[in-house]
Amino acid sequence: MTAGTEASTALHDLESKARAHGPVYGADAQIVCDNLVRIYKTDGVEVVALQGLDLLVGKGEMIGIVGASGSGKSTLLNILSGLDVPTAGVARVADADLLALGARERLRFRRDLVGFVWQQTSRNLLPYLTAAENVELPMRLARRRRSGRAAELLDLLGVADCAGKRPGEMSGGQQQRTAIAVAVANGPQVILADEPTGELDSVTSGEVFDALRSANRELGVTTVIVTHDAMVAENVDRTVAIRDGRTASEVVRRTALNEHGEEIVHAEEYAVLDRAGRLQLPRDFTGALGMRDRVRLALESDHIGVWPDERGNDA
Ligand SMILES: Nc1ncnc2c1ncn2[C@@H]1O[C@H](COP(=O)(O)OP(=O)(O)OP(=O)(O)O)[C@@H](O)[C@H]1O
């Protein structure tokens, strides 16, 4: 056997072993971030904005991403939208590998597969076009104009009466709902919204969240909303909290019917266990029990016990 065939046999064995470990991480997910790292270098100083972030978003899911200022939310959204490239890890959106896209594929990804809604209404809509013309524009650019689609989308998002108005003649909420219609005009698989209610009062914010929900349910588009707005938790299936460039916890909402047939909502908080087995405990939990530096663990039949390290803390 030559050195070349030996090497290829070894590679073949490794590949078979890897396959035997089961399906690829997030094989069915619409958005996959696996150990995502983004390091910015400015004037010789490195800032680690994302430090091994893991996130899976299922097809058709609607999630909120929350976190303190500087936690890495915008960095993540810029990567998912194809504007920025991560330093390391895996980022896949609608089957596009965002670390490997060439310039032309990146353009196609941004035009066909993802839609965007930004906080600043001026970034979403052209001021000299009417709402209907704004919605038609991405379809024209992609040579995919369908008569009646702009009106249908504006109707779905509750702004049919704005079709002939320019952004300056609409309220902030109407502009954002029109922006959602623009974002879904070319039938993307994913919508990414960055602080879409940042400039709106709470009633208007509710209307914009409802419009995002309509697009998500009626068009089946996977929706990710990055926000500071605490109201987001009531409007999405799952809220993911980012802390220090990593996913830290999740709140999952489930609706069920009670004995009177009324809808009741359960919200449960989960900590994210990453693939290396790391877990970030909520600060208010560790603070309440005075846990720091290290904790004592014990494996029970159905849970893991975590106790303050009494001796360590007394020392
Ligand atoms: N272009 C850049 N160059 C250098 N550092 C950056 C750059 N962009 C972001 N950072 C740094 O990366 C970290 C994460 O920033 P990011 O903007 O993603 O946070 P964020 O959660 O979106 O914050 P905010 O809610 O204030 O928008 C911060 O420490 C920030 O200073």
The ligand as a Gaussian input file, in Angstrom:
#p B3LYP/6-31G(d) Opt

LIG

0 1
 N      -16.833000      46.843000      14.489000
 C      -16.421000      46.625000      15.734000
 N      -15.124000      46.846000      16.081000
 C      -14.710000      46.601000      17.362000
 N      -15.497000      46.124000      18.345000
 C      -16.784000      45.897000      18.051000
 C      -17.330000      46.134000      16.743000
 N      -18.652000      45.812000      16.754000
 C      -18.941000      45.382000      18.007000
 N      -17.829000      45.447000      18.787000
 C      -17.731000      45.040000      20.210000
 O      -18.254000      43.724000      20.324000
 C      -19.050000      43.565000      21.501000
 C      -20.468000      43.143000      21.114000
 O      -21.094000      44.235000      20.434000
 P      -22.568000      44.154000      19.785000
 O      -22.785000      45.452000      19.072000
 O      -22.718000      42.912000      19.014000
 O      -23.487000      44.092000      21.095000
 P      -25.072000      44.312000      21.232000
 O      -25.549000      43.254000      22.181000
 O      -25.702000      44.347000      19.902000
 O      -25.159000      45.739000      21.906000
 P      -26.319000      46.863000      21.719000
 O      -27.554000      46.283000      22.351000
 O      -25.766000      48.030000      22.467000
 O      -26.472000      47.109000      20.247000
 C      -18.977000      44.900000      22.215000
 O      -17.934000      44.826000      23.176000
 C      -18.614000      45.888000      21.121000
 O      -17.892000      46.990000      21.641000

